């Protein structure tokens, strides 16, 4: 009787373990998302295939229904989407997860996979051609990574005028087609051009010192070494590089963000 009891206890532990849940989810084709790294990997895959809806099994930091998917744009995910939607059901361990993909993510996916170009709208197709022409014109053989970043920073500033009449204009498509946009458009445009040159970056959605919303980039200037770049605030007459390649301590004087979700910068 004791052996039977122990065996039943073992079965209870086995089938309540995260390992078994994870296997069940993998066999059903539903990914398990337990950390922000898991979610970033999922979103990268969705954006590269221009997918906007999936099902996931949330665990770990996403297990709580009250806090799990709120404010994702402030947690390092503004690169992929402008809006996130999720639908819980009390009778299911899965949730329906939908995103509105950002233009920079859409254009980059089509840049890497030409078969996706047919899914682009005409304004998006024109913007992608303009981005490709920009990279061909600006980036020269033999340039260092910092030289590439600086050249693209300057080009974005030259192309774009700040759209003071419409601060909601956060699209890189607007930058290439209309030559104007707000801070998110500057940051997304630079992010796209960097990605086309295999340079990793984040679009940070944070705040100005005064409290207003603001976007800029965190860029891997060297392998494992990240620095802040704010093209919007450098786009003055004349052009400056006051906000080019700054450390956390340097930029925090007038920028605010949750640094928990981004790589820390080294000291200079």
C-alpha positions in Angstrom: 0.0 0.0 0.0 2.9 2.4 0.8 4.5 1.7 -2.6 1.2 2.5 -4.4 0.8 5.7 -2.4 4.3 6.8 -3.3 3.8 6.0 -7.0 0.6 8.0 -7.1 2.3 10.9 -5.4 5.1 10.7 -8.0 2.5 10.8 -10.8 0.8 13.9 -9.3 4.2 15.7 -9.1 5.1 14.7 -12.7 1.9 15.9 -14.3 1.8 19.1 -12.4 5.4 20.0 -13.3 6.2 22.9 -15.7 8.2 20.4 -17.8 5.2 18.4 -18.7 3.2 21.5 -19.3 5.9 22.7 -21.6 6.0 19.5 -23.5 2.2 19.5 -23.9 2.4 23.1 -25.3 5.2 22.2 -27.7 3.3 19.1 -29.0 0.2 21.2 -29.5 2.2 23.9 -31.3 1.5 26.6 -28.7 4.7 28.3 -27.5 5.3 28.7 -23.8 6.2 32.2 -22.8 7.6 32.6 -19.3 10.1 35.5 -19.7 10.6 38.7 -21.6 13.3 37.0 -23.6 10.8 34.3 -24.6 8.4 37.0 -25.7 11.0 38.9 -27.7 11.9 35.6 -29.5 8.3 35.0 -30.3 7.8 38.6 -31.6 10.9 38.4 -33.7 9.5 35.3 -35.4 6.0 36.8 -35.8 7.4 40.0 -37.3 9.7 38.3 -39.7 6.8 36.3 -41.1 4.4 39.3 -40.9 2.2 37.3 -38.5 -0.1 39.4 -36.3 -1.9 36.7 -34.2 -1.0 33.6 -32.3 -1.8 31.6 -29.2 0.6 31.3 -26.3 0.8 29.6 -23.0 1.9 32.2 -20.4 3.9 31.2 -17.4 6.5 32.7 -15.2 6.4 36.5 -15.3 3.4 36.4 -17.5 1.3 34.2 -15.3 -0.5 37.1 -13.5 -3.4 38.3 -15.5 -3.3 41.7 -13.8 0.2 42.8 -14.9 1.5 40.4 -17.5 1.1 42.2 -20.8 0.6 45.8 -19.8 2.9 48.5 -21.0 5.0 46.2 -23.2 6.2 49.2 -25.3 8.0 50.4 -22.2 9.6 47.0 -21.7 11.7 46.9 -24.8 9.2 45.8 -27.4 8.4 49.0 -29.2 10.7 47.8 -32.0 8.1 45.2 -33.2 4.6 46.7 -32.7 2.7 49.8 -32.0 -0.1 48.0 -30.1 -0.6 44.7 -28.3 -3.8 42.9 -27.6 -4.4 39.8 -25.5 -7.5 37.8 -24.6 -7.7 35.6 -21.5 -10.3 32.8 -21.1 -10.9 31.4 -17.6 -11.4 27.9 -19.0 -8.1 27.7 -21.0 -4.4 27.8 -20.1 -3.8 29.7 -23.4 -4.3 33.2 -24.4 -4.9 34.8 -27.8 -2.2 37.3 -28.5 -2.4 39.9 -31.3 -0.1 42.7 -32.4 -0.2 45.7 -34.8 3.2 45.4 -36.4 5.3 48.6 -36.6 6.2 49.8 -40.1 9.9 49.3 -39.5 9.3 45.6 -38.6 7.2 45.1 -41.7 9.7 46.7 -44.0 12.6 44.8 -42.5 10.8 41.5 -42.9 10.2 42.3 -46.6 13.8 43.4 -47.0 15.0 40.0 -45.8 12.4 38.0 -47.6 11.5 39.3 -51.0 8.4 37.0 -51.2 6.8 39.2 -48.5 7.0 42.3 -50.7 3.7 41.4 -52.3 2.0 42.0 -48.9 3.3 45.6 -48.7 1.0 48.5 -49.4 2.1 50.9 -52.1 3.4 53.5 -49.5 5.3 50.7 -47.7 6.8 49.5 -51.0 8.0 53.0 -51.9 9.4 53.5 -48.4 11.4 50.2 -48.6 12.9 51.2 -52.0 13.8 54.5 -50.5 15.4 52.8 -47.5 17.4 50.5 -49.8 18.6 53.5 -51.8 19.6 55.3 -48.6 21.7 52.4 -47.4 23.4 52.0 -50.9 24.1 55.8 -51.0 25.3 56.3 -47.4 27.1 53.1 -46.4 30.5 52.5 -48.0 32.8 49.5 -48.0 35.4 49.6 -45.2 33.3 51.8 -42.8 33.5 50.9 -39.1 30.3 50.2 -37.2 30.4 53.6 -35.5 31.0 55.3 -38.9 27.9 53.5 -40.3 25.8 54.5 -37.3 26.9 58.1 -37.5 26.3 58.3 -41.3 22.8 56.8 -40.9 22.1 59.1 -38.0 23.0 62.1 -40.1 21.0 60.9 -43.1 17.8 60.4 -41.0 18.2 63.9 -39.7 18.7 65.2 -43.3 15.7 63.4 -44.6 13.2 64.1 -41.8 11.6 67.2 -40.4 9.9 67.1 -37.1 6.2 66.9 -37.5 5.1 69.3 -34.8 1.5 69.4 -36.1 1.1 65.6 -35.6 3.0 64.1 -32.7 1.2 60.8 -33.4 3.2 60.4 -36.6 5.5 57.7 -35.5 6.0 55.9 -38.8 9.2 55.4 -40.8 7.0 55.2 -43.9 6.1 58.8 -43.3 9.8 59.7 -43.1 10.7 58.1 -46.4 7.5 59.2 -48.3 6.6 62.6 -46.7 10.0 63.6 -45.2 8.5 64.2 -41.8 7.6 62.4 -38.5 7.8 62.7 -34.7 10.4 61.1 -32.4 9.2 57.6 -32.9 9.4 58.0 -36.6 13.0 59.1 -36.3 13.9 56.2 -34.0 12.1 53.6 -36.1 13.7 54.8 -39.3 17.2 54.6 -37.8 16.4 51.2 -36.4 15.3 49.9 -39.8 18.5 51.2 -41.5 20.7 49.7 -38.8 19.0 46.4 -39.1 19.6 46.4 -42.8 23.3 46.7 -41.9 23.1 43.9 -39.3 23.5 46.3 -36.4 21.3 45.6 -33.4 19.3 48.3 -31.7 16.3 49.0 -29.5 13.7 51.7 -30.0 13.2 53.0 -26.4 9.8 54.4 -25.5 10.5 56.6 -22.5 10.0 60.1 -21.4 11.7 63.5 -21.4 12.8 65.0 -18.2 9.6 67.1 -18.2 7.5 64.0 -18.3 6.4 64.0 -21.9 6.7 60.8 -23.9 9.8 60.4 -26.1 11.6 57.8 -28.2 15.2 57.3 -29.1 17.6 54.4 -29.9 19.9 52.1 -27.9 22.5 50.8 -30.3 25.1 48.0 -30.2 28.0 50.2 -31.3 30.5 47.4 -30.7 29.8 43.7 -29.9 28.3 43.7 -26.4 28.6 47.5 -26.0 25.4 49.5 -26.3 25.0 53.3 -26.4 22.2 55.8 -26.7 21.5 57.8 -29.8 18.7 60.4 -30.1 18.4 61.6 -33.7 15.4 63.8 -32.9 17.2 66.0 -30.5 20.3 66.1 -32.7 18.2 67.3 -35.6 18.8 71.0 -35.1 20.3 73.7 -37.4 23.1 73.0 -37.6 23.0 69.3 -37.1 24.7 68.2 -33.8 25.9 65.0 -32.2 25.2 66.0 -28.7 23.0 62.9 -28.2 25.2 60.5 -30.2 26.8 57.5 -28.4 25.8 58.4 -24.8 26.1 56.3 -21.7 23.1 55.7 -19.4 24.5 58.2 -17.0 25.0 60.8 -19.7 21.5 60.6 -21.2 19.6 60.2 -18.0 20.1 63.9 -17.4 17.1 64.6 -19.5 15.8 61.2 -20.6 13.8 58.7 -18.5 13.2 55.0 -19.2 13.0 51.7 -17.3 16.6 50.5 -17.7 15.6 47.0 -16.3 14.6 45.8 -19.7 17.5 47.1 -21.8 21.3 46.4 -21.9 23.4 48.7 -19.7 26.0 50.9 -21.3 29.6 50.7 -20.4 31.4 53.7 -19.0 33.4 55.8 -21.4 
